Amino acid sequence: MDLETLLSYEWGIMTPEFIILGVATALSLMDLFMPKSQSRKILGWVGFAGILAALVSLLGLIGHSPESILFDTFRLDSFAKAFKLLLLIGSAMVLLIAIGYEPNEGLEEFRGEFFYLFMAALLGAMIMSSSGDLITLFVGLELLSISSYILAGMRKRSLHSNESAMKYVINGSIATAITLFGMSYVYGLTGTTNLKEMSGFLTSIYNEQHIYLLGLAFFMIVVGLSFKLATAPFHMWAPDVYQGAPTPVTAFLSVVSKTAGFIIVIRILFSIFANAPSGDVQGLPMILALQDYIAFLAGATMIIGNLIALRQRNIKRLFAYSSIAQAGYLLVVIASMSLFMFDTLWFYLGAYLFMNLGAFAIIQHVTHKSGSEDISQFAGLYRRTPFLAIAMAIFLLSLAGIPGTAGFIGKLNIFMGALVPNEGHYVLVSIMIATTVVSYFYYFGVMVQMFFRPAADADTGKVKIPAALTAVIGISLAATILFGIAPNIAFDFLQGNFNQFTDFFQ
């Protein structure tokens, strides 16, 4: 590739990625030359400023027409811009949680490498959202995954952290191998790794053996990515990793990493399999013919996540199973494949971002001061710190889907999308309603501790809340209430700036 060809590309559409890459490089160099005794929180603030700069540059690209560079390997379409917005907002809030994190083991357990590994993981997620090629999708996925493995084991002297990192690496490696094997089948059938070229080539496949291999590839890709999403029955790593990882890492995995997982699912399934034939007598595309299997995964995930959460005493393990259940709700969106699927998915991931990160900010503060992650540590929180108790209650109500919160609007949209006339997934909707009711028991169990149980130690928790955590809680609280009362603000923004994702298939 000559210099003239390189200069002909419109590199400006990659400005957010270049900013994150530059900041990650700067953070690694700063950490290298800073004195060991100096606090690394300054790196967090530099990273936060970098994410804000990337967010501003992304907002400047919202009106940009769909564009692809580097032989269609990098795409800037409405889908990429909308989901990068969630990734950057979520990452900025996770960094604030990390800045307010003070591990009991001492700062030597949580040094500067967290911040530039975090930026590398964010870069991988952003590359995935704009990928137009299997190779760049896989590179982004591995950049996110490998950084996450290291972040999960950041507390080097904690046995729980070591165990979580080992389980995460083993399960993640197996999932990657299965996904890559499925991708290789698709490449073997089409002779290209470009998603658009694959989609066009697969429409002309009529050989039954080729269709069978394509169906096999579909199953392997879905199974491999199900590990990344922590959907049942591939969820076994999530509770241990959530419990063992530092709380900021747990927050990152529950929101940013999960959003990235759904990004790659949408990119692959709807770019490759939306037009691929299934060999069905009705002539349905493969993704429609096999959507019942996705519905089965959604139902199993909702049931297993919510039922096992009932028995949890560790607050981070409880939120791990809650996260598994939330992945089931999001799979309902994909299984129903309604006309407003992308809008519904984007809104629910946005609502989940705010209510979950706000909850994790409070969890970090309470568990750090008490030295324990047992749910009983929330006992009497309303008497000790009313603001935290009320905020946590609102986040829990939103996670449970109670009216007046963003979580309710998100679940209502999923519910309505799954009840498409003549094609409604009534069994799946029934499971969703039943498991949502089940979730009330463990969410309200935490609220009972906060409002109706006496504190074991009257002085526990009577300390100043770090400013960074206060900011996360305040922003999350405002967004959860605002989008619950006036969801049209989010939908009007979405429809006014992202063309209802009509350019995704172009």
Secondary structure, DSSP 4 states (H G I P E B T S, - for coil): --HHHHHHS-GGGGHHHHHHHHHHHHHHHHHHHS-TTS-THHHHHHHHHHHHHHHHHHHHTTTSPPEEETTTTEEE-HHHHHHHHHHHHHHHHHHHHHHT---TT-GGGS-THHHHHHHHHHHHHHHHHHB-BHHHHHHHHHHHHHHHHHHHT--TT-HHHHHHHHHHHHHHHHHHHHHHHHHHHHHHHHS--BHHHHHHHHTT---HHHHHHHHHHHHHHHHHHHHHHT-TTS-TTHHHHHHHS-HHHHHHIIIIIHHHHHHHHHHHHHHHSSSSB---TT--BHHHHTHHHHHHHHHHHHHHHHHHHTT--BHHHHHHHHHHHHHHHHHHHHHHT-TTHHHHHHHHHHHHHHHHHHHHHHHHHHHHHHT--BGGGGTTHHHH-HHHHHHHHHHHHHHHT-TTSHHHHHHHHHHHHH--TTT--HHHHHHHHHHHHHHHHHHHHHHHHHHHS--SSTTTT-SPPPHHHHHHHHHHHHHHHHHHH-THHHHHHHHHHSGGGGGGG-
